[in-house]
Amino acid sequence: MLDTLKEIAWSTRALEAELKALLSACAAELGKVDNRTASLTNIFARRFPGKVSPSEMQGVFRIGRAARHNEPLSPVVARATLAIVRDYRSLIADLTRQQIRH
């Protein structure tokens, strides 16, 4: 039982670290894309219609705030958000390439 609890704790910390790294990368990429745009949701909604729901983006914002303030993340929320952020990271990369071309 103790080994299982240790494994869960380690997995949660590893997941949080990966999520925080992805959020940092997303924020860095977003900064390159469009500093004048006030809303991340608007950027994605304009460029990728139908791919972003406001509730998903609100989840990313909440996790981003938690990551910046070093607050603990629940494993369920972290896993769900990690999946969303991975998808958006590729969208951000595409958007960045488009912006660089203009």
C-alpha positions in Angstrom: 0.0 0.0 0.0 2.8 2.4 0.9 4.6 1.7 -2.4 1.4 2.5 -4.3 0.9 5.8 -2.4 4.6 6.7 -3.1 4.1 5.9 -6.8 0.9 8.0 -7.0 2.7 10.9 -5.3 5.7 10.7 -7.6 3.4 10.5 -10.7 1.5 13.6 -9.5 4.7 15.6 -9.0 6.1 14.5 -12.4 2.8 15.4 -14.0 2.7 18.8 -12.4 6.3 19.5 -13.5 5.5 18.5 -17.0 2.4 20.6 -17.0 4.2 23.7 -15.7 6.9 23.3 -18.3 4.3 23.1 -21.1 2.5 26.1 -19.7 5.7 28.1 -19.7 6.4 27.1 -23.2 2.9 28.1 -24.3 3.2 31.4 -22.6 6.5 32.1 -24.3 5.2 31.2 -27.7 2.1 33.2 -27.1 4.2 36.3 -26.3 5.8 35.9 -29.7 2.5 35.7 -31.5 0.6 38.8 -30.6 1.3 41.0 -27.6 -1.6 43.4 -28.5 -4.3 40.7 -28.1 -5.8 40.8 -24.7 -7.5 37.4 -24.7 -5.9 34.1 -25.4 -9.4 32.7 -26.1 -9.9 35.3 -28.8 -6.6 34.4 -30.5 -7.5 30.8 -30.8 -11.2 31.4 -31.6 -10.2 33.7 -34.5 -7.5 31.4 -35.9 -9.0 28.0 -35.2 -12.8 28.3 -35.2 -14.5 25.5 -33.4 -11.3 24.2 -31.8 -11.4 26.1 -28.5 -14.2 26.2 -26.0 -14.2 29.0 -23.4 -14.5 26.4 -20.6 -11.4 24.6 -21.7 -9.5 27.9 -21.9 -10.7 28.9 -18.4 -9.3 25.6 -17.2 -6.0 26.4 -18.7 -6.0 29.9 -17.1 -6.8 28.4 -13.7 -3.9 25.9 -14.0 -1.6 28.6 -15.3 -2.3 30.7 -12.2 -1.7 27.7 -10.0 1.5 27.0 -11.7 2.7 30.6 -11.4 1.9 30.6 -7.7 3.3 27.1 -7.1 0.0 25.9 -5.8 -0.6 22.1 -5.8 -2.7 20.7 -8.7 -5.2 17.9 -8.3 -4.1 14.8 -10.4 -7.4 14.7 -12.3 -7.3 18.4 -13.2 -3.6 18.2 -14.1 -4.1 15.3 -16.4 -7.1 16.9 -18.2 -5.3 20.2 -18.5 -2.1 18.6 -19.7 -4.0 17.0 -22.6 -5.6 20.4 -23.5 -2.2 22.2 -23.3 -0.5 19.7 -25.5 -3.1 20.3 -28.2 -2.9 24.0 -27.8 0.9 23.9 -27.8 0.8 22.6 -31.4 -1.8 25.3 -32.3 0.4 28.0 -30.8 3.4 26.8 -32.8 1.3 26.9 -36.0 0.0 30.3 -35.1 3.6 31.5 -34.4 4.8 30.3 -37.8 1.9 32.2 -39.5 2.7 35.4 -37.6 6.4 35.2 -38.5 5.5 34.9 -42.2 3.5 38.2 -42.0 
